[in-house]
Amino acid sequence: MKTFKDIKFSQSKVVSRGNLQSTTKFDNGFTLSVIAGAHAYSTPREFNLDPDFFSSFEIAIFNSAGDFVTNHFVPDAEDDVLGWQNRGQINALMLLIQSFAK
């Protein structure tokens, strides 16, 4: 099972240069996007390329068609993205995502 430690971050080319971004694809077709930086719902909201600099991150979950399905996994989510998610919360979501069959 993949966990937060398996996430590979790179410098964002879409959201804002200097922010961190990652996409983790799972065998069942879902993808988890995790970002952090000055233009993300993260702590702190600053430019930095070291994931250890951040204590929380912004996440979104997509299905194989690229549609947002964050609300499917977090029914009380008020948006397609969730802000300020810590490593434990992201690990729990990753395990939940991987528990869904194709």
MIRO-161691 format. One record per residue (C-alpha): residue in three letters; x, y, z. Coordinates in steps of 0.2 Angstrom, whole numbers, padded with zeros to 4 digits, always signed. Last residue first. Layout:
! MIRO-161691
ALAXYZ ...
***
This chain:
! MIRO-161691
LYS-0058-0005-0050 ALA-0060-0009-0032 PHE-0059+0004-0018 SER-0047+0000-0004 GLN-0033+0010-0012 ILE-0043+0026-0010 LEU-0046+0023+0008 LEU-0028+0019+0011 MET-0023+0035+0003 LEU-0036+0045+0012 ALA-0029+0039+0029 ASN-0011+0043+0024 ILE-0017+0061+0019 GLN-0025+0063+0036 GLY-0009+0057+0044 ARG+0002+0068+0034 ASN-0008+0084+0037 GLN-0022+0091+0027 TRP-0023+0110+0026 GLY-0035+0112+0011 LEU-0047+0100+0003 VAL-0051+0102-0015 ASP-0067+0098-0024 ASP-0076+0109-0011 GLU-0087+0108+0004 ALA-0080+0091+0010 ASP-0093+0082+0021 PRO-0093+0066+0010 VAL-0074+0064+0010 PHE-0071+0049-0002 HIS-0084+0053-0014 ASN-0083+0072-0011 THR-0065+0071-0018 VAL-0071+0063-0034 PHE-0065+0077-0046 ASP-0066+0071-0064 GLY-0050+0065-0073 ALA-0058+0051-0082 SER-0049+0038-0071 ASN-0056+0046-0055 PHE-0048+0062-0047 ILE-0044+0066-0029 ALA-0039+0083-0023 ILE-0027+0088-0010 GLU-0019+0104-0002 PHE-0005+0101+0011 SER-0001+0103+0029 SER+0015+0103+0040 PHE+0026+0110+0026 PHE+0045+0112+0026 ASP+0047+0093+0025 PRO+0041+0094+0008 ASP+0056+0104+0002 LEU+0054+0115-0013 ASN+0048+0131-0004 PHE+0037+0145-0008 GLU+0026+0150+0006 ARG+0008+0147+0013 PRO+0014+0138+0028 THR+0005+0127+0030 SER-0005+0123+0015 TYR-0021+0129+0005 ALA-0010+0132-0010 HIS-0004+0148-0019 ALA+0011+0151-0008 GLY+0016+0133-0007 ALA+0009+0115-0006 ILE+0002+0102-0018 VAL-0005+0085-0017 SER-0015+0077-0031 LEU-0022+0059-0028 THR-0026+0049-0043 PHE-0039+0035-0044 GLY-0038+0021-0058 ASN-0039+0006-0046 ASP-0020+0004-0048 PHE-0017+0020-0039 LYS-0009+0036-0047 THR+0000+0048-0036 THR+0001+0066-0043 SER+0013+0078-0035 GLN+0015+0097-0033 LEU+0027+0109-0024 ASN+0026+0127-0027 GLY+0041+0137-0033 ARG+0033+0140-0050 SER+0014+0142-0048 VAL-0001+0131-0051 VAL+0005+0123-0067 LYS+0024+0120-0068 SER+0025+0115-0050 GLN+0042+0110-0043 SER+0042+0091-0040 PHE+0035+0080-0026 LYS+0036+0061-0026 ILE+0023+0053-0014 ASP+0029+0036-0007 LYS+0031+0043+0011 PHE+0013+0048+0011 THR+0008+0030+0009 LYS+0006+0017-0004 MET+0000+0000+0000 
***
